[in-house]
C-alpha cells in the first residue's frame, strides 16, 4: 500500500535530524502527488508553484474485477460540463465461496479508494524506479569499498535487535562493522547497539513503514564506513513494504521467530521470495511451543526454493556459528570482488 500512498513523506529523521531530499535542488519532471481523496497527478516541477487542482473533465479509467477472477479496465467518459465527484465506489474485490475477500488480484496487487489500478501501477513504478536509482548508487559505493551489507527484515518482535547484539558481541571486533537501525520512532535499538561498542545510526521513518535507499544512502555517508567492513541494516518491523524496496544490500535476511506461525512465509510471500536467507529464530523455545519448524522451512521453500535456512537462538547459541560463518564468507567475497575489479 505504501508503494502508492507515499506514507511518511517528510517525516524521516537520522539521529533526530530531519532528512531533506536533494531532488528539489534542480528542475525535473515526473513528480506525483496523492491527495486526501485518493486522486493523484504528475507534473513537471517549477519550484514556485502552488498545488491547486481543478476538477479533471472528460475521461478517467475504471478497473473491474469479476467473480470468476477475470478483470478489465475501461474509460469512463463524462461529457457533462460540471465537476464530477466520484462518490460511487467501485468494488474491486474478489469474493470467494468461503466468504473471504481478496483485494490484491488486480494489476496493482493492492487497492486504494478512489484510484484506478492503472494509476496505482504508474505511481508504484515511479516510486520504485526512483528508489532503484538510489539503491544502485549505494550498491556501487559499497562494492567500491568492499563493504558487505545485509538488510534484516521481519515482523516486529522477531528478535532482530537481540540477535544483532549477540552477533556483534560474538564477532568480538574481528570484523569492522556498523549498524543502521530503522524504526518509526525512538532510538532505543540504536542505543542497544552502541552499548556493544559498535557505531550505529538511527533512522526514524515517522508514519513510514520501511527504509528506502535514499535514507540508507544518507546514513552510509554519515557513518563514514571503513573499507572491507560489514554493514548491518535493521529494517522497520514489517513483512510487507520492505520487500519492494532495494537498499543496495547484498542480501535480504528474513527473520522468522518460532513464536509466530509456520504459515508466515505463505501469508507474506513477497518478503520470503525476496530474501536469500531465513533465520528461524528463538529455537530455544521450541520445547515449549507447538510450532512445527520443519513445516515453517517447507513453507518458506514453497515460496522460494533457493532460500537458505539457519535455525538459530541468540539465547542458547544454537546456529550462531553457522550464521557468523555465513557473514564472514560474504565479507570475504565482497573484499575479493573489490580486488578483482581493480578498485
Protein Blocks (a to p, Z undefined) as FASTA:
>chain_A
ZZmnogoihiaceehiacddfklmpccehiacddfkopacdddddfkbccddcddehiad
dddddfkopacddddddfbfcdcddfbccdfbdcdfkopacfklbmnopacehiafklmm
mmmmmmmmmmmmmmmmmmmmmmmnopacddddddehilmmmmmmmmmmmnnopaccdddd
ddfbdjklmmmmmmnopacddddehjafbdcfklmmmmmmmnopaehiacdddddddfkl
mmmmcghiabdcddddfklcfklmmmmmmlmmmpmbdcdehklmmmmpcbdfklmmmmmm
mmmmmbccddddfknopoklmmmmmmmmmmmmmmmmmmmnoZZ
